[in-house]
Amino acid sequence: MNDSAENSRTSSSPAWDTLSQEMGSTTRYPSYTDLTRDDDETLTHRRGIAAALRPLLAPVLLLALAPPGLHSQDLPTPVHQAPALAAGEVEPRPLTLRHVSRPSRWIGVGVEDVRWAPDGSGVFFRWNEDPGAEDDPQADPWYRVDRAGRAVTRVADTHVERIPAAAPAWSRDGRRAVWTHGGRLYGWDARRGGDGIVLLFAGPEAVRSVTITADGRTAHFHLGGDLYAFDLEDRGVRQLTHAHRVEEDRRTPAARLLAEQQLELFDVLRERESRERAAEARRRAWLPGPQAIPAEAGVRVENIRISPDGRHVTFRAVRAAQRQPTQFMDYVTASGQAKALDARPKVGHPRDEHRFGVVRVDPSVAPDSVEVTWVTLPEAEGRGVVVHGPYWSLEGDRAVIQLLSQDHKDIWFAELDVATGTTTVRAHHRDEAWIGGPPPVGGSLQPALLEWLPGGRLVFAAELDGWSHLHLVEPNGEVRPLTSGPWEVRAAELDRERTQWLIAGSREHPADDHLYLLPAAGGELVRITEEEGRHAGSFSPDGRRLAVVFSHQLQLPDLYLQDARAGAAATRVTVSGTEAFHRAALVRPEIVRFMHDDGRPLWAALFEPETPHPLRPAVLHIHGGGYRQFAHRGWSVYGWDYHIGFINWLVQQGYTVLDFDYRGSAGFGRDYRTDIYRSMGWKDVDGAVTAVEWLARERGIDPERVGLYGLSYGGFLPLMALFRHPGVFAAGVANVAVTDWAHYNDGWTSRILNLPQDDPEAYERSSPIFHADGLADPLFIVHGVVDDNVHFQDAVRLVQRLIELE
């Protein structure tokens, strides 16, 4: 689920101050207004809300679960740390509530935005060895390390725009590459001197969607709603297509009849019209302009592609549906007046209409006479689909498109005959719940990984056997798996020569992402990383070296370079984290597995204190987003200030903390992911009840002193847990929680619960507001007012319901 909240305000009150004094804290609780949006499709709520709410959330759990008191302490000064600190050769310092309430930059930042130089001579990355707590992350500097990993230099601000994209478009021979930066077109040419990088084109609008022809002579890009070509030899630019607005015939039926009669009656009029058409055709033949793509009023033309032989143009035509936005209020404005703002509509509103068209390239044809062949898929049986592609074979003679049904249940990989618009399905995946999983398999109407190999072989990713894997389609249509087994391919990259895959997967353990090499058309899967944790890698342009970002639960993401082979030594480039981070006494959790009541497994990360509190309390952290994994040995998706810092502070107070991957979470295959289909708040919540029983039985926790908290979906689940299982949990904190799924967005919710007008039972079963009469335990509801995703209205409606239920 897309977690984002912003500009919420909660003020400190005498009640809170009294509570803090009783608990032994001298810290005053801050108000908050400024929150920073995190655009990662990891989809986290704005982290400022978490930092501000930490002092509010903690006393509620403290009172309910009877832990020891708090202590305040000045923060260590962030400084650039030495390798000895990273090795743990320092005396640790205990955390305070203030430590874990601050934004995370005071502990340091990990490596981000890693990409190879096009000539393979080095790697660029963004990092900050000495970050200030209030620094703008977008201002963090760029660095370059040489191919061997020995020499690191900072990139001058004036040269940042020349840093290449992480995945540029390559010519077939690898001698040219193109990409965009800041809306401008850049290119690399192996024949140029220096680094070979040059600014190619800057237009009046942002350049988007850049590709390069197989021969490396031409770059295609979108500018506005049209397709352009940049000649990489002579540097000329020409427009290839033009979205031609088809004028609506506003004549009355009577007027149309009169005009038709005129042409029927008079030769002179027919001859005049014929001469005008012929003259226009001659003019277009002499001075050909861009190929017209007819588009009706209200239709957006996008994803324009030209076939390798230049004879056909494909495109997507989107007619936007009329949807009612949801309004929310911003009370802290420059004018001093409250302001109503618009946010996304609620689930169930009309969806955009998508069509996929093909036009034969013939600029001599008048725009009003251009014919469009609309591509249909009989197998979709009239359902709305979103089309991605086409993806052309290396030989340029075959095209494949991906078609995803708008009800999220099907994806087809179909060969397209551009001359006729007919399709032939080569592979199909249906999920009776919804298409989804790790990034390679797509979902949410986004395409799956798809790559052509030489000889007309095609590779795609899907959960055909319930796990994310790669599959190969032979030229004869046979489909066979390249990877298989009860583990996930979580990322996959084909080298530029298309000879081998670099795969990040969980074959050894679901809590680890290791890197593997695999021959392009299948063979032995060779593991090339050893240490437990999370590895993400990318090939050098020649496929011989790897840039690897590695983290574990106590290590921020750092950059390593190594050869692309098993047993290769890795050279560490960065050591991230300030002295304050390396002095913090942090716990590396144990990944635990226990059984749900249905007999199938549950996973979690267990944080245990060195000296447990005598009352043996415990807390369950419930992560947001739904499809995320927290029982993982890598650095946290949430980072420090909402997650790792606060959990470790709780551990130092004597709590046991279970970071719970409820059913619906990522990392454990399709069945784990879809166990919440049509019934959120049931299998996931029942697993939390099982977790309490397991903690009591296996870890000696007092089952009457277990609380739970979370944000977004992590706030929704405590509501359902308290409402459906009174007496099981000592307290719950619901932070920016969805309280009625009919009020959340369409793209996320309709996958799991279908549409509210079609499946009202699923929405009523899954929405806390319909179960509120079960509340019998302490509940703390927290919600930012200016939240454009999970709206403040959710909290208000639930509170009103609780008032009416007395």
Disulfide bonds with the S-S distance in Angstrom:
none
